[in-house]
Amino acid sequence: HHPCDTCTDKPCLNSCPIGAFTDEAYAYPACKSYVGSRAGQACFSNGCSARQACPVGKDYSNRKDHQAFHMQAMMTN
């Protein structure tokens, strides 16, 4: 069961500044490009805004420095 399937408001998916999430896919190349740009510095430094906005994931959220670590790792792949 995927929690997004039953979530009506989808605040996390709708919070992505570039709309990288659709019903069909996650636009990884667009996300990576945005995170690496000047405009994407908030996501790069603080972690994914969609991940932070998920009401289900709030109980399992990592510290901002840990989230930033993952964003930095994404940029090297």
N, C-alpha and C positions, 0 to 999 in steps of 0.2 A: 504494500500500500504506500503510495506516494502522497504526502500531506498536501501537496499543491492541487491534487485532483479534487479535493473536497473543500478547499479554501475558496470562498466566493470573492473576496476583495483582492487577493494576491498582492499585498503591499510590497512584498519582496521583489517579485518579478516586475512590478510596475515602477519600482524605485531605481532601476538601472538607468543611468543617465543617457545611455545610447540605445536602450531597448534591445539588449543582446539576447533576451529570452523571448521565445515564441512558443506556441503550442507544439510546434514541430521540432524545434532544436534550440541549441545554445550556440550563438555566433562567437565561438572562441577566437577566430582571427580578428574580428572587429573589437572584441573586448581587449585582447592583447594589444592591439594597436592603440586603442583609447588609453589604456592604463599606462602605456609608454609615452604618451603625449603630455604636453603641458596641461591640457584641460583635465587629464585623468589623474593628476597628482594626488587628489584626495583619496581616490580608490587605491592608488599605489601605496600611499603612506599609512592609510587607516584600515585597509582591507575592503573587500567587496561591499558596496552599499546594499546590494540585494541581500547578501548573507546577513548583514546587520539588521535589515528590516523584517526578516522572517519572524513571525510571531511564535512559531513552533521552535525555531532554532535559538531563540533568545536564551533558553535554559542551557544550551550547549555551546554558546558563543565563546570563542577564544579571545584572549587579550588582544588589544590592538597591535602590539608589537609582534605577536604570533601571526595575526592575520596579514600584517605587512610582510612578514617572512615568506608567506605563501605567495603573495603577489609578486615579490621579488623573484621567487623561484619560477613562477610562470613566465617571467620575462626572459629567463635564461633558456627556456625550452623552445 
